[in-house]
Amino acid sequence: MNTLPDAEAVLAATRRLHEDIRLAVRERLEQARTARRPELANRPGAWGAGDIAYALDEVAEGPLAGFADALGRRHPLTIVCEGPGRMQRAGPPGGVPLAVLIDPVDGTRSIMHDMRSAWVLTGIARCRGASTRLSDIEIAVQTELPTTSAGVYHVLSARRGRGATIARHDVRTGEQLDEQPLRVPERLPLDNGYFAFTRYLPVERTLVAQLERGFLERALPALGLDSRLIYDDQYLCSAGQLQLVTTGRYRLLVDLRGWLGAEHGLPNFTAKPYDLAALLVYQEAGVPVLDAQGHVLDAPFDTETRLDVVAYGNEQLRAAYQPHVRAAQEALARRR
């Protein structure tokens, strides 16, 4: 695949967008904290494209129009974004059309209470109209939106075929402190890490508990795992979970909310394509990110497709865990 024309300028514009969103979110969180008015950040609002919007989402969406105008002066542009939905700019004659998938705040429910980081996500591809998919993304950036007590934040980025990087920045100045290649550890212990089976809503918890138990009943004796060294975590943020997989904290992420909803008719919500806008980062870092059937995850650029996400800390862990995840799914499906 040919690299995107103007890739450096596109990447720079994306980083500026993320910084503008970070600063806007930080300002609103500080206002809510100092005024002791949490509703300035966590007040529920209207339903946008893909999910309900909270007060903090509305603040984060402010810089999007400027980004669209700036990039639209260089390229015909289609932006698909949680919240605002679809935006288009005609661009100059002869310019290469771009498709941009954006989640301004992935993890709103955590950051709006100033509990845990959220992330800005952007994936950029050559536009193929309605056929554009996550697998077409050539540039991806994921920027941390930290809590008000944090001193640093992280920026993950990738260009197809060139690997991924992770950089630390100073919260006060935005200055980059350091940058390193981002690559999953080649060797990780099978246990002594987090095994996250996503269960955000009460309606999901009984079934997810059965799925998790089915996995553990198989994996513990088969792999010789120590149950005291298997930890749980519920991070209400797909990108945050995948960042933890990529950096070796999570051994396994099983988010089968879409599969459970289809199998059991659950009125639940799931990950959407914009939640995976930075998928290229994890792939370039070596994370196996799969769907409910065990295939490489892919999806169209839209705001409604319901996704499942199963990710492993590296290929060694995928080989060890995947048969037990699939067996637990099959056993749960037979109980219908």
Secondary structure, DSSP 8 states (H G I E B T S, - for coil): ----TTHHHHHHHHHHHHHHHHHHHHHHHHHHHHTT-THHHH-EEEE-BSSEEEHHHHHHTTTHHHHHHHHHTTS-EEEEETBTEEEEE---TT---EEEEEEEEETHHHHTTTSS-EEEEEEEEE--GGG-BGGGEEEEEEEEE--TT-SEEEEEEEETTS-EEEEEEETTT--EEEEEEE---S---SSSEEEEE---SHHHHHHHHHHHHHHHHHHHHHHT--GGGEE----S-HHHHHHHHHTTSEEEEEE-HHHHHHHHT-----B-GGGGTTHHHHHHHT--EE-TTSSB---BSSS---B-EEEESSHHHHHHHHHHHHHHHHHHHHT-
